[in-house]
Amino acid sequence: MSPRRRSLSLRARVALVSALAATIVIAAIGFAFAVFLRVNSSEQLDRTLDSVSLTVPSESAVSGFGTAPTSPLVERDPAVVSTPAAEVTDAVRATTIDGTAVRAKDVPISGAVGQVVAVSVPEDALSRAIHDQQWQVAGAAIVAIAVAAGLGWLLAGRAVRPMQRLAAATHTVGDELPTALPDIRGVREAEELADAIGHMLTRIGKAQSRTQQALGSARDFAAVSAHELRTPLTSMRTDLEVLATMQLSDEQRAEIIRDVLATERQIETTLSDLESLAVGELSDADDHEDLDLVELVDRCVQESARRLPDVAVELSTPPALRMRGLPSGLRSVLENAVTNAVRHGRADRVRITVTDNGDRGVTIAVDDNGIGVPEHERARLFERFARGSSAHPDGSGLGLALIAQQASLHGGTAELTDSPLGGARLQFDLPVTV
C-alpha cells in the first residue's frame, strides 16, 4: 500500500492565504496609485499650461510670428509655434510634435488681437517619473507580501500549536486509554476538538469495560453451561450404549427410552433457557420501548390458561399502566414464574397482581398455593443452575436466574417470600414507569 499523500499543513495554508490576500490588496492599491499618479501629473501639466500668458510688442505682432516670444516660460519651452486663428482651441490636448508626445494648448498673445501660439510640454519627463514611482511601489509591494506571509506563518504557528499537542496526545492512544488528555487552551476550535475527543474516549472506555465484562460473563456462562449439560448428555449416552449393546426385554427397553426422552426434554429446556439468558446479556436500555404492562400481563395469563388447563390463573391489575421496558423480557418473567409455581411448587392456583406505586414504580406479584420455598434456599435459587430441594428433575435451574436478569435489566429487584395463598410469592419490583 502506497503511503498516503500529505496535504499542506494549516500553518502553510494560513501563510499562503495571507500572502495571497496581501497580493490582492496591494495590487488593487498599486493600480489605483498608478492611475492617480498618471491623472495627477497630467492635471499638473494642464494647470501649468493654463497659467501661460504671452505678451509681445506691437511691432512684432505686425511683422508676424517669425521671431521667438520673449516670455520667460516660452523661452524655457522651445516648442512654441504659431497657429492660424481658424484652428485655435482653448483645451489642453495630447499630440505629437516631431515624433515626441506632448501636451499642447493654444495661448493668446496680449497686444496681438486674434493671434495665438501653441505652447507644448513634452510628456517624457512625466512618463519617466511615473515609471520610477511604479517600480518603487512594486518593490514596496513585494516587501509587504513577504512580510504578510511571514507574519501569517508566525501567527499560524502559535494558533496550530494546541492542535499539534492534541494530535501528539491522540497518537499514543492504544489498547490502554489515557486517563485524561492534556489541557488544550488558546484556540477555541482546538478546545472544542479536545472536548469531543475526550467524550469519545470516555465512551470508548465504557464500551471496552462493557465488552470485557461481557466476555468474562460469556466465559463463565460457557463453562457453567458445559458443566450442566455434560451430566444429562452423559446419561443419554449411557442409556443409548445400553440399548445398543445389551439384550433387553421390552419393558426394560421402554424404560430406558423414557429416560432418554426425559433427558432430551431437560437438555432442550436448558438450551432454550440458555438462549434466553444470552439474549438478555445482549440487551441494554436502548432496547426498551413503551408498552402497556396491563395488556402484556393479560396476554400472558390467557396463554398460561391455555397451556395449563388444570391450573386456575387469576389476575388483578389497574385499568392500564404505561411504562418502558423489554416486552419479551417481562413475558419471560411471568411465564417462568407461573411455570415454577406449577412445576416445582405443585400449585393448582396462581394469582398475578400488578400494583402501581406512583413515583416508587410498579410491583408485579405472583402468588401460588403450592408447597412454597424454604427460606434458606430463596436467595440461592436466583443463581444459574441452582435447584431447590423440591425442584422437579425436568427443570433447567435457570428459571429464577432469568427473572433476576430481567430485574437487573429493568433496574428493579426480584425476591421470594411467603404467599398469602399458602405457597410462595415472587415479587418483581420495577422502579420507573412512564
Secondary structure, DSSP 8 states (H G I E B T S, - for coil): ---------HHHHHHHHHHHHHHHHHHHHHHHHHHHHHHHHHHHHHHHHHT--EE--HHHHHH-S-S----HHHHH---EEEE-GGG---S-EEEEETTEEEEEEEEEEETSTT-EEEEEEESHHHHHHHHHHHHHHHHHHHHHHHHHHHHHHHHHHHHHHHHHHHHHHHHT-SSS--S------S-HHHHHHHHHHHHHHHHHHHHHHHHHHHHHHHHHHHHHHHHHHHHHHHHHHHHHHHHHHS---HHHHHHHHHHHHHHHHHHHHHHHHHHHHHHHHT--GGG-EEEEHHHHHHHHHHHHHHH-TTSEEEEE--S--EEEE-HHHHHHHHHHHHHHHHHTT--SEEEEEEEE-GGG-EEEEEEE-S----GGGTTGGGSTT---TT--TT--S-HHHHHHHHHHHTT-EEEEEE-TTSSEEEEEEE----
